[in-house]
Amino acid sequence: MLPIHTILHPTDFSEASQPAFEFSCALARDYRAKLVLIHVIPPTHVFAPDGIAVPFPPEEPYDIHARLARMHPSDPRVEVDHHVLEGDPTAEILNAATKMNADVIVMGTHGNSGLTRLLVGSVAESVMRKAPCPVLTVRGQFRTAPAAASMVEAAPVTG
């Protein structure tokens, strides 16, 4: 078995990050690893008429902390830590992975391409290129296995 003790899951609370959260929880359960959930509040600046960047109040930190605290695995045996960080998302994720000695980072990807990716960039791609550990990106929902009852019904009868 691979030595996975700490799993870092960065989330932006988007729909695209939900499957990565579910995968992180399953991995933490199966490996009996600690799951570290982080959300990074990016710096927000508004430019004044003279061109000077003025910090704009970000999302309310209390709301972010509360939203992150509501995220928990369905298996109560999984140990979870929650952290809200501020700064550049890529830099903060990489810094957290190093400080927490993460064995793997599991994060969602929006799958943007073309102009959107050019203008916005991809945090997941930047993290993959620079991470101190393996990065698993999850895009889209998981397929669920058919129920055992329907598998039995479909099985040929031998006699």
C-alpha positions in Angstrom: 0.0 0.0 0.0 1.2 3.5 -0.8 2.2 5.6 2.2 -0.5 8.2 2.2 -0.9 9.9 5.6 -2.0 13.4 4.7 -4.3 14.4 1.9 -4.7 18.1 1.0 -8.0 19.1 -0.7 -8.2 22.7 -1.8 -11.7 23.8 -2.6 -13.3 26.9 -4.1 -16.8 25.6 -3.2 -17.7 25.3 -6.8 -19.7 22.4 -8.3 -16.5 21.2 -10.0 -14.8 20.7 -6.6 -17.5 18.4 -5.2 -16.3 15.2 -7.0 -12.7 15.9 -5.8 -14.0 16.3 -2.2 -15.8 13.0 -2.5 -12.7 11.3 -3.9 -10.5 12.9 -1.1 -12.9 11.6 1.6 -12.8 8.1 0.1 -9.1 8.1 -0.2 -8.7 9.3 3.4 -11.1 6.6 4.6 -9.4 3.8 2.7 -5.8 4.9 3.8 -6.8 6.0 7.3 -5.2 9.3 6.4 -5.8 12.8 7.7 -7.8 15.0 5.3 -6.9 18.7 5.2 -9.4 21.0 3.6 -8.3 24.5 2.6 -10.0 27.4 0.9 -7.9 30.3 -0.4 -9.4 33.8 -0.4 -7.6 35.5 -3.4 -6.6 39.1 -3.1 -9.1 41.5 -4.6 -8.1 44.9 -5.9 -10.0 47.7 -7.4 -8.1 50.3 -9.4 -8.7 53.9 -8.5 -8.9 56.5 -11.3 -5.2 57.3 -10.7 -4.3 53.7 -11.3 -3.4 52.8 -7.8 -4.7 49.4 -6.6 -6.9 49.6 -3.6 -7.7 46.5 -1.7 -11.4 45.6 -1.9 -12.9 43.7 1.0 -13.0 40.0 0.1 -15.7 37.6 1.0 -16.7 37.7 4.7 -14.1 35.5 6.5 -16.7 34.3 9.0 -18.9 33.0 6.2 -16.0 31.3 4.5 -14.9 29.6 7.8 -18.5 28.5 8.5 -18.9 27.1 4.9 -15.6 25.2 5.1 -16.5 23.8 8.6 -19.7 22.4 7.2 -17.6 20.2 4.8 -17.0 16.8 6.4 -16.7 13.2 5.2 -19.7 10.9 5.6 -17.4 8.5 7.5 -16.9 10.0 11.0 -13.6 8.1 11.5 -11.8 10.4 8.9 -9.8 13.0 10.7 -10.3 16.4 9.1 -8.6 19.8 9.5 -10.0 23.0 8.0 -7.9 26.0 7.0 -8.8 29.3 5.4 -5.9 31.1 3.8 -5.5 34.4 2.0 -3.3 35.2 -1.0 -2.6 33.8 -4.4 -4.4 30.4 -4.7 -1.5 28.5 -6.3 1.1 29.8 -4.0 -1.0 29.2 -0.9 -1.9 25.6 -2.0 1.8 24.8 -2.7 2.9 26.4 0.6 0.2 24.4 2.5 1.3 21.2 0.9 4.9 21.8 1.9 4.1 22.9 5.5 1.6 20.1 6.1 3.8 17.5 4.5 1.0 16.4 2.2 1.4 13.0 0.5 -1.1 13.9 -2.3 -3.2 16.9 -3.3 -6.7 16.1 -4.7 -8.4 19.0 -6.4 -11.1 19.6 -8.9 -10.7 21.2 -12.2 -13.2 23.3 -14.1 -11.9 22.1 -17.5 -11.7 25.5 -19.0 -10.0 25.9 -22.3 -9.4 28.5 -24.9 -9.9 32.2 -24.1 -11.2 31.6 -20.6 -8.1 29.6 -19.6 -5.9 32.2 -21.2 -7.5 35.0 -19.3 -8.2 33.3 -16.0 -5.4 30.7 -15.9 -5.7 27.3 -14.3 -4.9 26.9 -10.6 -4.9 23.1 -11.0 -2.4 23.2 -13.8 -0.1 25.6 -11.9 -0.3 23.4 -8.8 0.4 20.2 -10.9 3.5 21.8 -12.4 5.1 23.0 -9.1 3.7 20.7 -6.4 6.1 18.9 -3.9 3.9 15.8 -4.1 1.6 14.0 -6.5 -1.5 15.9 -7.6 -4.7 14.1 -8.6 -7.2 16.3 -10.5 -10.8 15.3 -10.7 -13.1 16.5 -13.4 -16.8 15.6 -13.5 -18.9 13.1 -11.5 -18.0 9.5 -10.8 -20.0 6.8 -12.4 -21.7 4.6 -9.8 -21.6 0.8 -10.1 -25.0 -0.9 -10.9 -26.8 -2.2 -7.9 -26.1 -5.8 -7.0 -29.8 -6.8 -7.4 -29.8 -5.6 -11.1 -26.5 -7.4 -11.7 -28.1 -10.7 -10.4 -31.1 -10.2 -12.6 -29.0 -9.8 -15.7 -26.9 -12.8 -15.0 -27.7 -15.9 -17.1 -29.3 -18.8 -15.4 -27.5 -22.1 -15.7 -29.1 -25.3 -14.8 
